[in-house]
Amino acid sequence: MPRSTPEEARLLILAPVGKDAALAGERFAAAGISCRACRTVAALASEVARGAAAVLVAEEALADGVEPLATVLDRQPVWSDLPVLLLTRPGADSPTVELALRRLGNVILLERPMRVAALVSAATMALRARARQYQSRAQLQSLEETDRRKDEFLATLAHELRNPLAPMRNAVEILRLAAVDLPSASGLADMMGRQVSQMVRLVDDLLEISRITRGTIELRRAPVELSRIVAMAVETSRPLVDGAGHRLEIALPDEPVWLDADATRLAQVISNLVNNAAKYTDPGGLIEIDARREGTEVVLRVRDSGMGMEPWLLPTVFDMFAQGKAASGRAPGGVGIGLTLVRSLVQMHGGSVSAESDGLGRGSVFTVGLPAGTCAAPPSMEESPALGDQVSGAERPDVLVVDDNTDAAESLAALLEILGARSRVVHEGTAAIAACETQAPQIIFLDIGMPNMDGYEVARRIRALPGAEAIHLVALTGWGQDKDRQRSEAAGFDRHLVKPVDVQILRSLLRHAGAWQVQRADAGTHPEDGAGPETAVAHTGFTSQE
């Protein structure tokens, strides 16, 4: 942690007569106070910018104005409030003194004549106050460093957790696709899929803590119909709702209700509210979602028949890490940021959210209000492919999987084969480059964190190969922060997907492999892929799967 510099320990003196400043300096030096005399206000301001513990100024020295010094003081960081000792003439305050009080901030008036001991004592008190400010600075810097390390830890933890989740999800999808005629195996696959999805949500929550506190969540707004957002949310929450045996009822207007919103983020809002309702409602309860347009607002409510809330809890229910006791005495689960995230995302959309409850055992109601949008020409959307839709025959794309994690690579390759691709697997960068030189694939799924040569360097070298501009490069990694996506884009990747990847995204990539090859070679653009709502965010611009 940086310590105070010698300049920051100085008492700067500005007196109208140089001899007065020198004499004062001698007195302070005798008391162990480091001093520096300045000839003008501008010189004083320059020294303050270099560092100072306090300033001693005679009233007469400010006759030509205080602006150079005031300008420097206005730029002080939040922890700093430099003491200014102002030696005044006896009697009523002059306009110069009034201006100094108004513009120089932490001004201490010392009326002359005064004893030398009193002057030294005043300066010593100012220096001690400044020393406490330096302590505050050190504490702030320590907190900032702790926060930075926390962000790094969360990112690393999420990466390490996502790596084993990737082959687990691949295996679940293989089992699900291969066990169509085996109901028992299909049930096991569904169960495993729900648990993997829950683990993915917990990992994502870890990163959301950092994003909320740093204010780095970004919205990708577009006209979107409310029923689509609700469908996305219900699909995410359905395993938790069904697992608890709840009944979910949805009432939406017959006519389309449009919003100018980030569909993925609003689906996250509704899903979090439904998950919260499921968590705090005893098994077999009722959860209701209803929405309607009220004037210039779209109002959506999530009601439950659960345990309700006491009045004292309502004002804090959206606070970070606030958690009540779950239904039937169960541990609430999660990390306690779901409702905090709801409030943040709703407010970013220009809306509001509130919670109501008539008390314990009376259920709860969460109300979200959002500005209504308009859409003159609703965007067309293709239906998501059915689970069994795979590419086949001559359309089968050639895919290369590059990952030093054998389980992750082999399971992804096996899943891609079932989905209709011809897959090859290599486990390090030089082998990937050699494979491209021998026979360039249409799509490469490339891990970033490989030893010897990382994925960024592999991507750059592949892009330098003749004809490699037609290859669709997909970064497949456990790293999912904005800086990671930016590095991937700079290295030549077309997509940045975060492990574990949803099977619908893989299917969409395979279906459009040929079109991407042609368009990248011709103009470097991507076709509309017609993916379902859960994959759309991964194919509109350079972004990661959230």
Secondary structure, DSSP 8 states (H G I E B T S, - for coil): -----TGGG-EEEE-SSHHHHHHHHHHHHHTT--EEEESSHHHHHHHHHH--SEEEEEGGGGTT-SHHHHHHHHT--TT----EEEEE-SSS--HHHHHHHHHSSSEEEEESS--HHHHHHHHHHHHHHHHHHHHHHHHHHHHHHHHHHHHHHHHHHHHHHHHHHHHHHHHHHHHHHHTTT-HHHHHHHHHHHHHHHHHHHHHHHHHHHHHHHHT------EEEEHHHHHHHHHHHHHHHHHHTT-EEEEE--SS--EEEE-HHHHHHHHHHHHHHHHHTS-TT-EEEEEEEEETTEEEEEEEE-S----GGGGGGTTSTT-----GGG----S-S-HHHHHHHHHHHTT-EEEEE-SSTTS-EEEEEEEE----SS---------TT----GGG--EEEEE-S-HHHHHHHHHHHHHHT-EEEEE-SHHHHHHHHHHS--SEEEE-S--SSS-HHHHHHHHHTSTTGGGSEEEEEES--SHHHHHHHHHHT-SEEEESS--HHHHHHHHHTHHHHHHHHHHTS--------TTTGGGGSSS----
